[in-house]
Amino acid sequence: MTMSTEFALDLRLARRKAGYTQRDIAHLMQVQQSNVSALEHGRIVPSVSEIVTLSLIYGRSFESLFAAVMTQARQDLRDRIKTIPKGVRSYVATRNRDSSIARLRQRLSAEDPDYGDA
């Protein structure tokens, strides 16, 4: 199941469980009903503001409602950190760069033991 399919199904299930129509959600979010449909079919990813609003509407935490989005973001970071530019000139503004990259790698690997060294 892809990220968009998982979160889309979760959104649709949350809406139906709460008894809302797509029109109700569109009104509460101040968007067109077609936007709600697009979210529920995985055609678009919600903005941060929409995520917060949906979390409030459904009474669920960001992490539980959008776990698939978080998983995809984690995977994207794992992929990108492997190719982060090397040999960046060191000066005051980049003094902590290497240790920050190391901490990010550590956080990502702690969340997923299969991540390993990048």
Backbone as XML, in Angstrom:
<?xml version="1.0"?>
<chain id="A" units="angstrom">
  <residue number="1" name="MET">
    <atom name="N" x="0.848" y="-1.186" z="0.000"/>
    <atom name="CA" x="0.000" y="0.000" z="0.000"/>
    <atom name="C" x="0.887" y="1.240" z="0.000"/>
  </residue>
  <residue number="2" name="THR">
    <atom name="N" x="0.613" y="2.179" z="-0.840"/>
    <atom name="CA" x="1.435" y="3.385" z="-0.901"/>
    <atom name="C" x="1.037" y="4.364" z="0.183"/>
  </residue>
  <residue number="3" name="MET">
    <atom name="N" x="1.907" y="5.358" z="0.377"/>
    <atom name="CA" x="1.621" y="6.382" z="1.380"/>
    <atom name="C" x="0.278" y="7.029" z="1.102"/>
  </residue>
  <residue number="4" name="SER">
    <atom name="N" x="0.041" y="7.465" z="-0.118"/>
    <atom name="CA" x="-1.186" y="8.189" z="-0.394"/>
    <atom name="C" x="-2.410" y="7.297" z="-0.224"/>
  </residue>
  <residue number="5" name="THR">
    <atom name="N" x="-2.288" y="6.021" z="-0.551"/>
    <atom name="CA" x="-3.418" y="5.108" z="-0.374"/>
    <atom name="C" x="-3.729" y="4.919" z="1.104"/>
  </residue>
  <residue number="6" name="GLU">
    <atom name="N" x="-2.693" y="4.741" z="1.916"/>
    <atom name="CA" x="-2.908" y="4.537" z="3.350"/>
    <atom name="C" x="-3.552" y="5.753" z="4.002"/>
  </residue>
  <residue number="7" name="PHE">
    <atom name="N" x="-3.004" y="6.939" z="3.759"/>
    <atom name="CA" x="-3.585" y="8.104" z="4.435"/>
    <atom name="C" x="-4.948" y="8.426" z="3.881"/>
  </residue>
  <residue number="8" name="ALA">
    <atom name="N" x="-5.156" y="8.191" z="2.582"/>
    <atom name="CA" x="-6.460" y="8.442" z="1.978"/>
    <atom name="C" x="-7.527" y="7.543" z="2.614"/>
  </residue>
  <residue number="9" name="LEU">
    <atom name="N" x="-7.198" y="6.275" z="2.762"/>
    <atom name="CA" x="-8.147" y="5.352" z="3.396"/>
    <atom name="C" x="-8.414" y="5.742" z="4.841"/>
  </residue>
  <residue number="10" name="ASP">
    <atom name="N" x="-7.381" y="6.161" z="5.540"/>
    <atom name="CA" x="-7.528" y="6.577" z="6.935"/>
    <atom name="C" x="-8.423" y="7.804" z="7.037"/>
  </residue>
  <residue number="11" name="LEU">
    <atom name="N" x="-8.217" y="8.773" z="6.141"/>
    <atom name="CA" x="-9.069" y="9.976" z="6.150"/>
    <atom name="C" x="-10.529" y="9.621" z="5.879"/>
  </residue>
  <residue number="12" name="ARG">
    <atom name="N" x="-10.734" y="8.830" z="4.868"/>
    <atom name="CA" x="-12.104" y="8.440" z="4.510"/>
    <atom name="C" x="-12.771" y="7.689" z="5.659"/>
  </residue>
  <residue number="13" name="LEU">
    <atom name="N" x="-12.046" y="6.755" z="6.258"/>
    <atom name="CA" x="-12.587" y="5.989" z="7.383"/>
    <atom name="C" x="-12.907" y="6.901" z="8.559"/>
  </residue>
  <residue number="14" name="ALA">
    <atom name="N" x="-12.008" y="7.827" z="8.877"/>
    <atom name="CA" x="-12.244" y="8.757" z="9.983"/>
    <atom name="C" x="-13.493" y="9.597" z="9.730"/>
  </residue>
  <residue number="15" name="ARG">
    <atom name="N" x="-13.646" y="10.068" z="8.496"/>
    <atom name="CA" x="-14.819" y="10.885" z="8.161"/>
    <atom name="C" x="-16.098" y="10.078" z="8.286"/>
  </residue>
  <residue number="16" name="ARG">
    <atom name="N" x="-16.086" y="8.888" z="7.722"/>
    <atom name="CA" x="-17.288" y="8.051" z="7.764"/>
    <atom name="C" x="-17.634" y="7.633" z="9.191"/>
  </residue>
  <residue number="17" name="LYS">
    <atom name="N" x="-16.616" y="7.284" z="9.966"/>
    <atom name="CA" x="-16.840" y="6.895" z="11.360"/>
    <atom name="C" x="-17.464" y="8.035" z="12.152"/>
  </residue>
  <residue number="18" name="ALA">
    <atom name="N" x="-17.055" y="9.268" z="11.841"/>
    <atom name="CA" x="-17.595" y="10.440" z="12.531"/>
    <atom name="C" x="-18.969" y="10.848" z="11.994"/>
  </residue>
  <residue number="19" name="GLY">
    <atom name="N" x="-19.361" y="10.290" z="10.861"/>
    <atom name="CA" x="-20.667" y="10.600" z="10.294"/>
    <atom name="C" x="-20.706" y="11.867" z="9.447"/>
  </residue>
  <residue number="20" name="TYR">
    <atom name="N" x="-19.544" y="12.405" z="9.111"/>
    <atom name="CA" x="-19.479" y="13.613" z="8.290"/>
    <atom name="C" x="-19.590" y="13.273" z="6.806"/>
  </residue>
  <residue number="21" name="THR">
    <atom name="N" x="-20.098" y="14.219" z="6.045"/>
    <atom name="CA" x="-20.043" y="14.111" z="4.590"/>
    <atom name="C" x="-18.795" y="14.856" z="4.115"/>
  </residue>
  <residue number="22" name="GLN">
    <atom name="N" x="-18.405" y="14.615" z="2.881"/>
    <atom name="CA" x="-17.286" y="15.380" z="2.318"/>
    <atom name="C" x="-17.635" y="16.869" z="2.312"/>
  </residue>
  <residue number="23" name="ARG">
    <atom name="N" x="-18.897" y="17.164" z="2.088"/>
    <atom name="CA" x="-19.341" y="18.559" z="2.083"/>
    <atom name="C" x="-19.160" y="19.203" z="3.465"/>
  </residue>
  <residue number="24" name="ASP">
    <atom name="N" x="-19.469" y="18.435" z="4.528"/>
    <atom name="CA" x="-19.257" y="18.939" z="5.899"/>
    <atom name="C" x="-17.784" y="19.280" z="6.120"/>
  </residue>
  <residue number="25" name="ILE">
    <atom name="N" x="-16.915" y="18.354" z="5.736"/>
    <atom name="CA" x="-15.477" y="18.551" z="5.936"/>
    <atom name="C" x="-14.984" y="19.732" z="5.113"/>
  </residue>
  <residue number="26" name="ALA">
    <atom name="N" x="-15.456" y="19.837" z="3.885"/>
    <atom name="CA" x="-15.075" y="20.966" z="3.032"/>
    <atom name="C" x="-15.474" y="22.287" z="3.688"/>
  </residue>
  <residue number="27" name="HIS">
    <atom name="N" x="-16.665" y="22.330" z="4.252"/>
    <atom name="CA" x="-17.122" y="23.548" z="4.924"/>
    <atom name="C" x="-16.232" y="23.885" z="6.122"/>
  </residue>
  <residue number="28" name="LEU">
    <atom name="N" x="-15.963" y="22.874" z="6.949"/>
    <atom name="CA" x="-15.141" y="23.098" z="8.140"/>
    <atom name="C" x="-13.716" y="23.512" z="7.789"/>
  </residue>
  <residue number="29" name="MET">
    <atom name="N" x="-13.206" y="23.011" z="6.657"/>
    <atom name="CA" x="-11.846" y="23.336" z="6.231"/>
    <atom name="C" x="-11.786" y="24.582" z="5.344"/>
  </residue>
  <residue number="30" name="GLN">
    <atom name="N" x="-12.942" y="25.074" z="4.958"/>
    <atom name="CA" x="-13.047" y="26.203" z="4.030"/>
    <atom name="C" x="-12.336" y="25.919" z="2.714"/>
  </residue>
  <residue number="31" name="VAL">
    <atom name="N" x="-12.631" y="24.734" z="2.144"/>
    <atom name="CA" x="-12.116" y="24.332" z="0.839"/>
    <atom name="C" x="-13.276" y="23.804" z="0.007"/>
  </residue>
  <residue number="32" name="GLN">
    <atom name="N" x="-13.004" y="23.546" z="-1.246"/>
    <atom name="CA" x="-14.008" y="22.940" z="-2.119"/>
    <atom name="C" x="-14.143" y="21.452" z="-1.782"/>
  </residue>
  <residue number="33" name="GLN">
    <atom name="N" x="-15.313" y="20.908" z="-2.020"/>
    <atom name="CA" x="-15.531" y="19.488" z="-1.777"/>
    <atom name="C" x="-14.566" y="18.649" z="-2.618"/>
  </residue>
  <residue number="34" name="SER">
    <atom name="N" x="-14.211" y="19.136" z="-3.791"/>
    <atom name="CA" x="-13.270" y="18.409" z="-4.645"/>
    <atom name="C" x="-11.898" y="18.260" z="-3.962"/>
  </residue>
  <residue number="35" name="ASN">
    <atom name="N" x="-11.513" y="19.221" z="-3.114"/>
    <atom name="CA" x="-10.256" y="19.100" z="-2.365"/>
    <atom name="C" x="-10.331" y="17.959" z="-1.361"/>
  </residue>
  <residue number="36" name="VAL">
    <atom name="N" x="-11.468" y="17.837" z="-0.690"/>
    <atom name="CA" x="-11.647" y="16.750" z="0.279"/>
    <atom name="C" x="-11.595" y="15.412" z="-0.461"/>
  </residue>
  <residue number="37" name="SER">
    <atom name="N" x="-12.260" y="15.343" z="-1.598"/>
    <atom name="CA" x="-12.236" y="14.128" z="-2.401"/>
    <atom name="C" x="-10.808" y="13.794" z="-2.833"/>
  </residue>
  <residue number="38" name="ALA">
    <atom name="N" x="-10.070" y="14.801" z="-3.269"/>
    <atom name="CA" x="-8.685" y="14.580" z="-3.699"/>
    <atom name="C" x="-7.824" y="14.074" z="-2.539"/>
  </residue>
  <residue number="39" name="LEU">
    <atom name="N" x="-8.028" y="14.609" z="-1.344"/>
    <atom name="CA" x="-7.306" y="14.120" z="-0.168"/>
    <atom name="C" x="-7.657" y="12.665" z="0.112"/>
  </residue>
  <residue number="40" name="GLU">
    <atom name="N" x="-8.945" y="12.351" z="0.044"/>
    <atom name="CA" x="-9.407" y="11.002" z="0.367"/>
    <atom name="C" x="-9.077" y="9.976" z="-0.713"/>
  </residue>
  <residue number="41" name="HIS">
    <atom name="N" x="-8.677" y="10.435" z="-1.877"/>
    <atom name="CA" x="-8.272" y="9.515" z="-2.942"/>
    <atom name="C" x="-6.758" y="9.532" z="-3.152"/>
  </residue>
  <residue number="42" name="GLY">
    <atom name="N" x="-6.042" y="10.259" z="-2.284"/>
    <atom name="CA" x="-4.591" y="10.261" z="-2.339"/>
    <atom name="C" x="-4.000" y="11.030" z="-3.506"/>
  </residue>
  <residue number="43" name="ARG">
    <atom name="N" x="-4.799" y="11.882" z="-4.123"/>
    <atom name="CA" x="-4.294" y="12.663" z="-5.262"/>
    <atom name="C" x="-3.487" y="13.873" z="-4.819"/>
  </residue>
  <residue number="44" name="ILE">
    <atom name="N" x="-3.745" y="14.366" z="-3.609"/>
    <atom name="CA" x="-2.967" y="15.474" z="-3.059"/>
    <atom name="C" x="-2.586" y="15.165" z="-1.616"/>
  </residue>
  <residue number="45" name="VAL">
    <atom name="N" x="-1.485" y="15.744" z="-1.183"/>
    <atom name="CA" x="-1.032" y="15.619" z="0.211"/>
    <atom name="C" x="-1.473" y="16.893" z="0.928"/>
  </residue>
  <residue number="46" name="PRO">
    <atom name="N" x="-2.033" y="16.777" z="2.119"/>
    <atom name="CA" x="-2.508" y="17.963" z="2.826"/>
    <atom name="C" x="-1.374" y="18.878" z="3.274"/>
  </residue>
  <residue number="47" name="SER">
    <atom name="N" x="-1.682" y="20.160" z="3.331"/>
    <atom name="CA" x="-0.735" y="21.131" z="3.880"/>
    <atom name="C" x="-0.697" y="20.960" z="5.396"/>
  </residue>
  <residue number="48" name="VAL">
    <atom name="N" x="0.255" y="21.601" z="6.027"/>
    <atom name="CA" x="0.348" y="21.539" z="7.488"/>
    <atom name="C" x="-0.936" y="22.075" z="8.122"/>
  </residue>
  <residue number="49" name="SER">
    <atom name="N" x="-1.438" y="23.177" z="7.600"/>
    <atom name="CA" x="-2.670" y="23.760" z="8.128"/>
    <atom name="C" x="-3.839" y="22.780" z="7.986"/>
  </residue>
  <residue number="50" name="GLU">
    <atom name="N" x="-3.917" y="22.104" z="6.855"/>
    <atom name="CA" x="-4.992" y="21.126" z="6.655"/>
    <atom name="C" x="-4.834" y="19.933" z="7.588"/>
  </residue>
  <residue number="51" name="ILE">
    <atom name="N" x="-3.616" y="19.520" z="7.813"/>
    <atom name="CA" x="-3.362" y="18.407" z="8.731"/>
    <atom name="C" x="-3.839" y="18.760" z="10.140"/>
  </residue>
  <residue number="52" name="VAL">
    <atom name="N" x="-3.492" y="19.951" z="10.585"/>
    <atom name="CA" x="-3.906" y="20.395" z="11.917"/>
    <atom name="C" x="-5.435" y="20.452" z="11.997"/>
  </residue>
  <residue number="53" name="THR">
    <atom name="N" x="-6.060" y="21.032" z="10.978"/>
    <atom name="CA" x="-7.522" y="21.150" z="10.959"/>
    <atom name="C" x="-8.177" y="19.778" z="10.969"/>
  </residue>
  <residue number="54" name="LEU">
    <atom name="N" x="-7.692" y="18.859" z="10.131"/>
    <atom name="CA" x="-8.261" y="17.508" z="10.099"/>
    <atom name="C" x="-8.053" y="16.787" z="11.430"/>
  </residue>
  <residue number="55" name="SER">
    <atom name="N" x="-6.910" y="16.975" z="12.035"/>
    <atom name="CA" x="-6.656" y="16.362" z="13.348"/>
    <atom name="C" x="-7.661" y="16.860" z="14.381"/>
  </residue>
  <residue number="56" name="LEU">
    <atom name="N" x="-7.939" y="18.158" z="14.343"/>
    <atom name="CA" x="-8.933" y="18.727" z="15.271"/>
    <atom name="C" x="-10.340" y="18.213" z="14.962"/>
  </residue>
  <residue number="57" name="ILE">
    <atom name="N" x="-10.706" y="18.176" z="13.693"/>
    <atom name="CA" x="-12.040" y="17.713" z="13.304"/>
    <atom name="C" x="-12.266" y="16.280" z="13.775"/>
  </residue>
  <residue number="58" name="TYR">
    <atom name="N" x="-11.279" y="15.412" z="13.532"/>
    <atom name="CA" x="-11.452" y="13.993" z="13.846"/>
    <atom name="C" x="-11.009" y="13.621" z="15.253"/>
  </residue>
  <residue number="59" name="GLY">
    <atom name="N" x="-10.439" y="14.571" z="15.988"/>
    <atom name="CA" x="-10.019" y="14.293" z="17.358"/>
    <atom name="C" x="-8.904" y="13.277" z="17.443"/>
  </residue>
  <residue number="60" name="ARG">
    <atom name="N" x="-8.014" y="13.315" z="16.463"/>
    <atom name="CA" x="-6.894" y="12.372" z="16.431"/>
    <atom name="C" x="-5.591" y="13.141" z="16.317"/>
  </residue>
  <residue number="61" name="SER">
    <atom name="N" x="-4.530" y="12.554" z="16.832"/>
    <atom name="CA" x="-3.222" y="13.206" z="16.761"/>
    <atom name="C" x="-2.719" y="13.194" z="15.325"/>
  </residue>
  <residue number="62" name="PHE">
    <atom name="N" x="-1.833" y="14.127" z="15.047"/>
    <atom name="CA" x="-1.191" y="14.191" z="13.739"/>
    <atom name="C" x="-0.550" y="12.855" z="13.400"/>
  </residue>
  <residue number="63" name="GLU">
    <atom name="N" x="0.190" y="12.308" z="14.352"/>
    <atom name="CA" x="0.919" y="11.066" z="14.110"/>
    <atom name="C" x="-0.010" y="9.902" z="13.772"/>
  </residue>
  <residue number="64" name="SER">
    <atom name="N" x="-1.150" y="9.818" z="14.458"/>
    <atom name="CA" x="-2.038" y="8.696" z="14.176"/>
    <atom name="C" x="-2.790" y="8.886" z="12.860"/>
  </residue>
  <residue number="65" name="LEU">
    <atom name="N" x="-3.164" y="10.114" z="12.561"/>
    <atom name="CA" x="-3.933" y="10.365" z="11.345"/>
    <atom name="C" x="-3.057" y="10.296" z="10.102"/>
  </residue>
  <residue number="66" name="PHE">
    <atom name="N" x="-1.803" y="10.718" z="10.217"/>
    <atom name="CA" x="-0.933" y="10.796" z="9.051"/>
    <atom name="C" x="0.341" y="9.981" z="9.224"/>
  </residue>
  <residue number="67" name="ALA">
    <atom name="N" x="0.208" y="8.812" z="9.829"/>
    <atom name="CA" x="1.370" y="7.947" z="10.049"/>
    <atom name="C" x="2.062" y="7.613" z="8.738"/>
  </residue>
  <residue number="68" name="ALA">
    <atom name="N" x="1.313" y="7.404" z="7.681"/>
    <atom name="CA" x="1.916" y="7.064" z="6.385"/>
    <atom name="C" x="2.720" y="8.223" z="5.821"/>
  </residue>
  <residue number="69" name="VAL">
    <atom name="N" x="2.242" y="9.448" z="6.037"/>
    <atom name="CA" x="2.976" y="10.626" z="5.570"/>
    <atom name="C" x="4.297" y="10.727" z="6.333"/>
  </residue>
  <residue number="70" name="MET">
    <atom name="N" x="4.245" y="10.490" z="7.641"/>
    <atom name="CA" x="5.460" y="10.519" z="8.455"/>
    <atom name="C" x="6.433" y="9.431" z="8.003"/>
  </residue>
  <residue number="71" name="THR">
    <atom name="N" x="5.940" y="8.254" z="7.722"/>
    <atom name="CA" x="6.788" y="7.157" z="7.268"/>
    <atom name="C" x="7.473" y="7.523" z="5.958"/>
  </residue>
  <residue number="72" name="GLN">
    <atom name="N" x="6.727" y="8.101" z="5.026"/>
    <atom name="CA" x="7.297" y="8.489" z="3.742"/>
    <atom name="C" x="8.331" y="9.598" z="3.923"/>
  </residue>
  <residue number="73" name="ALA">
    <atom name="N" x="8.050" y="10.571" z="4.785"/>
    <atom name="CA" x="9.002" y="11.652" z="5.038"/>
    <atom name="C" x="10.289" y="11.096" z="5.631"/>
  </residue>
  <residue number="74" name="ARG">
    <atom name="N" x="10.167" y="10.133" z="6.556"/>
    <atom name="CA" x="11.340" y="9.490" z="7.147"/>
    <atom name="C" x="12.174" y="8.791" z="6.079"/>
  </residue>
  <residue number="75" name="GLN">
    <atom name="N" x="11.493" y="8.055" z="5.206"/>
    <atom name="CA" x="12.202" y="7.331" z="4.144"/>
    <atom name="C" x="12.880" y="8.306" z="3.186"/>
  </residue>
  <residue number="76" name="ASP">
    <atom name="N" x="12.191" y="9.380" z="2.834"/>
    <atom name="CA" x="12.777" y="10.388" z="1.945"/>
    <atom name="C" x="14.038" y="10.980" z="2.566"/>
  </residue>
  <residue number="77" name="LEU">
    <atom name="N" x="13.987" y="11.278" z="3.875"/>
    <atom name="CA" x="15.167" y="11.812" z="4.565"/>
    <atom name="C" x="16.301" y="10.794" z="4.581"/>
  </residue>
  <residue number="78" name="ARG">
    <atom name="N" x="15.968" y="9.541" z="4.813"/>
    <atom name="CA" x="16.997" y="8.493" z="4.798"/>
    <atom name="C" x="17.696" y="8.454" z="3.449"/>
  </residue>
  <residue number="79" name="ASP">
    <atom name="N" x="16.933" y="8.569" z="2.386"/>
    <atom name="CA" x="17.510" y="8.553" z="1.041"/>
    <atom name="C" x="18.359" y="9.801" z="0.786"/>
  </residue>
  <residue number="80" name="ARG">
    <atom name="N" x="17.852" y="10.962" z="1.187"/>
    <atom name="CA" x="18.553" y="12.212" z="0.906"/>
    <atom name="C" x="19.809" y="12.398" z="1.743"/>
  </residue>
  <residue number="81" name="ILE">
    <atom name="N" x="19.792" y="11.915" z="2.981"/>
    <atom name="CA" x="20.960" y="12.113" z="3.838"/>
    <atom name="C" x="22.174" y="11.361" z="3.282"/>
  </residue>
  <residue number="82" name="LYS">
    <atom name="N" x="21.942" y="10.299" z="2.552"/>
    <atom name="CA" x="23.038" y="9.530" z="1.957"/>
    <atom name="C" x="23.775" y="10.342" z="0.894"/>
  </residue>
  <residue number="83" name="THR">
    <atom name="N" x="23.101" y="11.311" z="0.315"/>
    <atom name="CA" x="23.702" y="12.081" z="-0.777"/>
    <atom name="C" x="23.906" y="13.551" z="-0.412"/>
  </residue>
  <residue number="84" name="ILE">
    <atom name="N" x="23.895" y="13.864" z="0.876"/>
    <atom name="CA" x="24.097" y="15.251" z="1.286"/>
    <atom name="C" x="25.502" y="15.692" z="0.841"/>
  </residue>
  <residue number="85" name="PRO">
    <atom name="N" x="25.640" y="16.896" z="0.337"/>
    <atom name="CA" x="26.951" y="17.340" z="-0.167"/>
    <atom name="C" x="28.045" y="17.234" z="0.892"/>
  </residue>
  <residue number="86" name="LYS">
    <atom name="N" x="29.193" y="16.794" z="0.445"/>
    <atom name="CA" x="30.361" y="16.679" z="1.331"/>
    <atom name="C" x="31.313" y="17.830" z="1.008"/>
  </residue>
  <residue number="87" name="GLY">
    <atom name="N" x="32.259" y="18.046" z="1.864"/>
    <atom name="CA" x="33.276" y="19.049" z="1.622"/>
    <atom name="C" x="32.768" y="20.475" z="1.704"/>
  </residue>
  <residue number="88" name="VAL">
    <atom name="N" x="31.754" y="20.706" z="2.513"/>
    <atom name="CA" x="31.237" y="22.062" z="2.692"/>
    <atom name="C" x="32.241" y="22.858" z="3.524"/>
  </residue>
  <residue number="89" name="ARG">
    <atom name="N" x="32.527" y="24.067" z="3.080"/>
    <atom name="CA" x="33.482" y="24.933" z="3.781"/>
    <atom name="C" x="33.019" y="25.151" z="5.221"/>
  </residue>
  <residue number="90" name="SER">
    <atom name="N" x="33.916" y="24.977" z="6.136"/>
    <atom name="CA" x="33.592" y="25.142" z="7.551"/>
    <atom name="C" x="33.841" y="26.583" z="7.987"/>
  </residue>
  <residue number="91" name="TYR">
    <atom name="N" x="32.817" y="27.172" z="8.555"/>
    <atom name="CA" x="32.923" y="28.499" z="9.152"/>
    <atom name="C" x="31.881" y="28.579" z="10.249"/>
  </residue>
  <residue number="92" name="VAL">
    <atom name="N" x="31.767" y="29.706" z="10.908"/>
    <atom name="CA" x="30.919" y="29.831" z="12.093"/>
    <atom name="C" x="29.504" y="29.299" z="11.852"/>
  </residue>
  <residue number="93" name="ALA">
    <atom name="N" x="28.893" y="29.636" z="10.738"/>
    <atom name="CA" x="27.508" y="29.234" z="10.490"/>
    <atom name="C" x="27.357" y="27.738" z="10.230"/>
  </residue>
  <residue number="94" name="THR">
    <atom name="N" x="28.423" y="27.041" z="9.845"/>
    <atom name="CA" x="28.322" y="25.599" z="9.573"/>
    <atom name="C" x="29.070" y="24.758" z="10.609"/>
  </residue>
  <residue number="95" name="ARG">
    <atom name="N" x="29.496" y="25.381" z="11.679"/>
    <atom name="CA" x="30.295" y="24.715" z="12.711"/>
    <atom name="C" x="29.638" y="23.425" z="13.218"/>
  </residue>
  <residue number="96" name="ASN">
    <atom name="N" x="28.332" y="23.408" z="13.378"/>
    <atom name="CA" x="27.632" y="22.244" z="13.933"/>
    <atom name="C" x="27.071" y="21.303" z="12.872"/>
  </residue>
  <residue number="97" name="ARG">
    <atom name="N" x="27.356" y="21.564" z="11.606"/>
    <atom name="CA" x="26.761" y="20.796" z="10.507"/>
    <atom name="C" x="27.015" y="19.299" z="10.641"/>
  </residue>
  <residue number="98" name="ASP">
    <atom name="N" x="28.276" y="18.900" z="10.780"/>
    <atom name="CA" x="28.596" y="17.473" z="10.832"/>
    <atom name="C" x="27.924" y="16.773" z="12.007"/>
  </residue>
  <residue number="99" name="SER">
    <atom name="N" x="27.916" y="17.414" z="13.169"/>
    <atom name="CA" x="27.275" y="16.774" z="14.323"/>
    <atom name="C" x="25.757" y="16.744" z="14.156"/>
  </residue>
  <residue number="100" name="SER">
    <atom name="N" x="25.188" y="17.748" z="13.496"/>
    <atom name="CA" x="23.745" y="17.745" z="13.244"/>
    <atom name="C" x="23.366" y="16.628" z="12.281"/>
  </residue>
  <residue number="101" name="ILE">
    <atom name="N" x="24.176" y="16.422" z="11.247"/>
    <atom name="CA" x="23.934" y="15.325" z="10.299"/>
    <atom name="C" x="24.040" y="13.988" z="11.011"/>
  </residue>
  <residue number="102" name="ALA">
    <atom name="N" x="25.036" y="13.842" z="11.870"/>
    <atom name="CA" x="25.203" y="12.595" z="12.624"/>
    <atom name="C" x="24.005" y="12.344" z="13.533"/>
  </residue>
  <residue number="103" name="ARG">
    <atom name="N" x="23.508" y="13.386" z="14.199"/>
    <atom name="CA" x="22.334" y="13.226" z="15.079"/>
    <atom name="C" x="21.094" y="12.853" z="14.266"/>
  </residue>
  <residue number="104" name="LEU">
    <atom name="N" x="20.936" y="13.457" z="13.095"/>
    <atom name="CA" x="19.794" y="13.107" z="12.237"/>
    <atom name="C" x="19.877" y="11.636" z="11.835"/>
  </residue>
  <residue number="105" name="ARG">
    <atom name="N" x="21.057" y="11.196" z="11.410"/>
    <atom name="CA" x="21.230" y="9.776" z="11.063"/>
    <atom name="C" x="20.870" y="8.877" z="12.243"/>
  </residue>
  <residue number="106" name="GLN">
    <atom name="N" x="21.326" y="9.278" z="13.430"/>
    <atom name="CA" x="21.061" y="8.490" z="14.630"/>
    <atom name="C" x="19.559" y="8.422" z="14.916"/>
  </residue>
  <residue number="107" name="ARG">
    <atom name="N" x="18.868" y="9.573" z="14.813"/>
    <atom name="CA" x="17.410" y="9.581" z="15.055"/>
    <atom name="C" x="16.687" y="8.696" z="14.042"/>
  </residue>
  <residue number="108" name="LEU">
    <atom name="N" x="17.076" y="8.791" z="12.798"/>
    <atom name="CA" x="16.417" y="7.989" z="11.767"/>
    <atom name="C" x="16.678" y="6.504" z="11.972"/>
  </residue>
  <residue number="109" name="SER">
    <atom name="N" x="17.901" y="6.139" z="12.371"/>
    <atom name="CA" x="18.192" y="4.722" z="12.587"/>
    <atom name="C" x="17.552" y="4.208" z="13.865"/>
  </residue>
  <residue number="110" name="ALA">
    <atom name="N" x="17.411" y="5.067" z="14.876"/>
    <atom name="CA" x="16.751" y="4.664" z="16.124"/>
    <atom name="C" x="15.268" y="4.384" z="15.889"/>
  </residue>
  <residue number="111" name="GLU">
    <atom name="N" x="14.669" y="5.100" z="14.945"/>
    <atom name="CA" x="13.256" y="4.888" z="14.642"/>
    <atom name="C" x="13.042" y="3.642" z="13.801"/>
  </residue>
  <residue number="112" name="ASP">
    <atom name="N" x="14.099" y="3.191" z="13.102"/>
    <atom name="CA" x="13.998" y="2.014" z="12.262"/>
    <atom name="C" x="15.323" y="1.244" z="12.324"/>
  </residue>
  <residue number="113" name="PRO">
    <atom name="N" x="15.369" y="0.158" z="13.083"/>
    <atom name="CA" x="16.609" y="-0.576" z="13.252"/>
    <atom name="C" x="17.180" y="-1.105" z="11.944"/>
  </residue>
  <residue number="114" name="ASP">
    <atom name="N" x="16.365" y="-1.262" z="10.906"/>
    <atom name="CA" x="16.848" y="-1.759" z="9.613"/>
    <atom name="C" x="17.520" y="-0.674" z="8.790"/>
  </residue>
  <residue number="115" name="TYR">
    <atom name="N" x="17.477" y="0.566" z="9.261"/>
    <atom name="CA" x="18.037" y="1.685" z="8.499"/>
    <atom name="C" x="19.541" y="1.561" z="8.343"/>
  </residue>
  <residue number="116" name="GLY">
    <atom name="N" x="20.241" y="1.242" z="9.415"/>
    <atom name="CA" x="21.690" y="1.054" z="9.366"/>
    <atom name="C" x="22.464" y="2.299" z="9.045"/>
  </residue>
  <residue number="117" name="ASP">
    <atom name="N" x="23.715" y="2.128" z="8.695"/>
    <atom name="CA" x="24.601" y="3.256" z="8.386"/>
    <atom name="C" x="24.359" y="3.759" z="6.977"/>
  </residue>
  <residue number="118" name="ALA">
    <atom name="N" x="24.381" y="5.080" z="6.842"/>
    <atom name="CA" x="24.206" y="5.674" z="5.518"/>
    <atom name="C" x="25.545" y="6.067" z="4.966"/>
  </residue>
</chain>
